[in-house]
């Protein structure tokens, strides 16, 4: 045992020393192996704990992301329901308003058509009355033989003609379209001035027909007396026609035509039968000689013009209201287009939100699929958040 086994650093080593040294070295290696095994186990425990912590944090983050995604989905569904409800309400309100407008316009047009038909019916009735009056003209001419008793006094005669004319005009025209004894710009006062719609100039009606010469003509018994009375009729009527043309024809104020009212159908018939030259002269002077029936017919025509003018005014009002209605409908369409663009923008935003949610879900799935390798003993341990960012960056 004391034999020298080998020489180490110029010192002889025996077999016993070598055995003891080998045993100590073996023990040291065993201790080192045990220490290394313990450190490896400890490192595995730490890594397992870190992995469990990372898994728990990952689960918490995934749960939070799922909760946010569910909340976002709920909000999106609520928004979609609200938008659908609002759109349905808007469509219903538009339909109700359009129905109301159609009913109002239809009722107005129906009422106007009914009033027009009634007015035309009354006009036809009055035209029938005028036709009957013309048929009875011969009988009236025979009955009205003379106006001597009624028209003996000049003032009474003028009042009689004025009264008949006023009665005919009041019966046929609204009060806003005529005036009696108005004063013109020249100071002259015609018996009546009728203003037609659409024209500011008035139509003059004169009721001061000279009847003295006709009375003389009826009372004349010889040829010479009749010729003298006829000449008196021509002179008086011609002068009166001339006076009307000179006094009442005012440019821009009165019409270029006037009416000379004869209060007797018999005198009017005599004028047309025996004094055609006077009628022609009056026509050339733009003075129309009318009897009560012809004045009533003229007033009826004027009434038709007034009614037509009022109908045109009402039609213009209806057209204006329809134009405003169309403007309202156009503005409503523009607002609907704006609302539709808002809806489209909201749908686009919802699609973008869904895309972002899909990206977040995809990233969460990729993070959940990450695998972490065991770190070497000399590699420094990184925090979990920093490790995740580095892994995501790779």
Secondary structure, 3 states (H helix, E strand, C coil): CCCEEEEECCEEEEHHHHHHHHHHHHHHHHHHHHHHHHHHHHHHHHHHHHHHHHHHHHHHHHHHHHHHHHHHHHHHHHHHHHHHHHHHHHHHHHHHHHHHHHHHHHHHHHHHHHHHHHHHHHHHHHHHHHHHHHHCHHHHHHHCCCCCCCCCCHHHHHHHHHHHHHHHHHHHCCHHHEEECCCCCCCCCCCEEEECCCCCCEEEEECCCCCHHHHHHHHCCCHHHHHHHHHHHHHHHHHHHHHHHHHHCCCCCEEEEEEEECCCHHHHHHHHHHCHHHHHHHHHCCEEEECHHHHHHHHHHHHHHHHHHHHHHHHHHHHHHHHHHHHHHHHHHHHHHHHHHHHHHHHHHHHHHHHHHHHHHHHHHHHHCCCCCCCCCCCCCCCHHHHHHHHHHC
